[in-house]
Amino acid sequence: MIFILGILDIFVAGIFALKLIFNLSFLDNLLLSGGIYLIIKGVIFLISLDFASALDIACGIVVILSSFFKIPIIIGIVVIVFLMQKGIFSLFSEST
């Protein structure tokens, strides 16, 4: 299960990076879905008082907002790096 969540985090980060770099408007529906996924995942795991889950919620909000507004590049980079590292760590933690 953690493996799938890691893959989804990496996927959302990749789609968000494409939107941030190339401003591809056809990615907006995927970004909305990805942002909703991050918020739901964050709320579910926030019950365990995990700080990373609160960051998932914040990232989800930023990803959703990027469908409607231009996000500052530094905020976008922070979100992408966080989601990528979280996804990669999830992949490694599942394999051990």
Number of C-alpha atoms within 10 A of each C-alpha: 7 14 17 13 17 23 17 18 24 23 17 26 26 15 18 29 18 13 22 20 10 9 15 13 11 10 14 20 12 17 24 20 15 24 26 17 19 28 22 16 17 22 16 11 16 17 9 9 10 11 11 14 21 18 18 26 21 17 25 26 17 19 31 23 16 21 23 11 10 12 16 10 12 9 11 22 16 12 21 23 14 19 24 21 15 18 24 16 14 20 18 12 12 12 7 5
